[in-house]
Amino acid sequence: KQWYQRRVAITAGEYKSYLRMSGGGAAKVTFKITLTSDPKLPFKVLSVPEGTPFTAVLKFAAEEFKVPPATSAIITNDGVGINPQQSAGNVFLKHGRELRLIPRDRVGQW
């Protein structure tokens, strides 16, 4: 059998469209983020490219739960705080998939 390589010329716009449809080719990580301040423990599942700054993940999750992102923190299920100044991929590798969102204005209140 002979195999033929077919070369196809595409425009830059077609390539961008292909990348959007294929997910951009970037690997994604998925987090399950639980809001700890609510007794019902609601959660959101977020999938983001692994290169995404974790500050963006924190801000998006806080806005989804309608809590102020500037005064919120994300911790692990073990209670370990996560430094948001790293990529989402690094957080996923170090801490795993399940995280908790804490609105800091509720810390220490009765």
C-alpha positions as CSV (number, residue, x, y, z in Angstrom):
1,K,0.0,0.0,0.0
2,Q,1.1,3.5,-0.7
3,W,0.2,6.3,1.6
4,Y,-0.2,9.8,0.3
5,Q,0.2,12.9,2.3
6,R,-2.3,15.5,1.3
7,R,-1.4,19.1,2.0
8,V,-4.2,21.6,2.3
9,A,-3.8,25.3,2.3
10,I,-6.0,27.1,4.7
11,T,-6.3,30.8,5.7
12,A,-5.5,32.2,9.1
13,G,-9.2,32.7,9.8
14,E,-10.0,29.0,9.0
15,Y,-7.1,28.0,11.3
16,K,-8.4,30.1,14.2
17,S,-11.9,28.7,13.6
18,Y,-10.4,25.1,13.7
19,L,-8.6,25.9,17.0
20,R,-11.8,27.2,18.6
21,M,-13.7,24.1,17.5
22,S,-11.0,21.7,18.7
23,G,-10.6,23.5,22.0
24,G,-7.4,25.2,21.0
25,G,-5.3,22.2,21.4
26,A,-4.5,23.2,25.0
27,A,-4.8,20.6,27.8
28,K,-7.5,21.4,30.3
29,V,-7.9,20.8,34.0
30,T,-11.2,20.4,35.8
31,F,-11.9,21.6,39.4
32,K,-14.9,20.9,41.6
33,I,-15.1,24.0,43.8
34,T,-17.5,23.9,46.8
35,L,-18.8,27.0,48.6
36,T,-18.1,26.3,52.3
37,S,-20.1,29.3,53.7
38,D,-23.4,27.8,52.5
39,P,-24.8,25.0,54.7
40,K,-26.1,23.2,51.5
41,L,-22.5,23.0,50.2
42,P,-23.2,24.0,46.6
43,F,-20.5,23.3,44.1
44,K,-19.4,24.3,40.6
45,V,-17.3,22.2,38.1
46,L,-15.0,24.4,36.1
47,S,-12.8,23.3,33.2
48,V,-10.0,25.7,32.2
49,P,-6.8,25.5,30.1
50,E,-3.9,24.4,32.3
51,G,-2.0,27.6,31.6
52,T,-4.8,29.8,33.0
53,P,-3.7,32.0,36.0
54,F,-5.3,30.6,39.1
55,T,-6.4,34.1,40.1
56,A,-8.8,34.1,37.1
57,V,-10.2,30.7,38.3
58,L,-10.7,32.2,41.8
59,K,-12.3,35.3,40.5
60,F,-14.7,33.4,38.2
61,A,-15.7,30.9,40.9
62,A,-16.4,33.7,43.4
63,E,-18.5,35.5,40.8
64,E,-20.4,32.3,40.0
65,F,-21.3,31.9,43.7
66,K,-22.1,35.7,44.0
67,V,-19.4,36.3,46.7
68,P,-16.8,39.1,46.5
69,P,-13.7,37.8,44.7
70,A,-11.4,40.3,46.4
71,T,-12.1,38.9,49.8
72,S,-12.3,35.2,48.9
73,A,-9.8,32.4,49.2
74,I,-9.6,28.8,47.9
75,I,-8.4,26.0,50.1
76,T,-8.0,22.2,49.8
77,N,-10.4,19.8,51.5
78,D,-7.6,19.4,54.1
79,G,-7.7,23.1,54.9
80,V,-4.5,24.0,53.2
81,G,-4.5,27.5,51.6
82,I,-3.6,27.8,48.0
83,N,-1.5,30.6,46.6
84,P,-3.3,32.0,43.6
85,Q,-0.1,33.3,42.0
86,Q,0.4,30.1,39.9
87,S,-1.2,28.4,37.0
88,A,-4.3,26.2,37.2
89,G,-2.2,23.3,36.0
90,N,0.2,23.6,38.9
91,V,-2.7,23.9,41.4
92,F,-4.3,20.8,39.9
93,L,-1.0,18.8,40.1
94,K,-0.2,19.9,43.7
95,H,-3.7,19.9,45.3
96,G,-6.0,17.8,43.1
97,R,-9.5,18.4,41.7
98,E,-11.6,19.1,44.8
99,L,-11.2,22.6,46.3
100,R,-13.2,24.8,48.6
101,L,-14.1,28.5,48.3
102,I,-14.2,30.6,51.4
103,P,-15.4,34.2,51.5
104,R,-12.9,35.6,53.9
105,D,-15.4,38.2,55.3
106,R,-17.1,35.2,57.0
107,V,-14.0,33.9,58.8
108,G,-14.2,34.4,62.5
109,Q,-17.9,35.5,62.5
110,W,-20.4,33.8,64.8
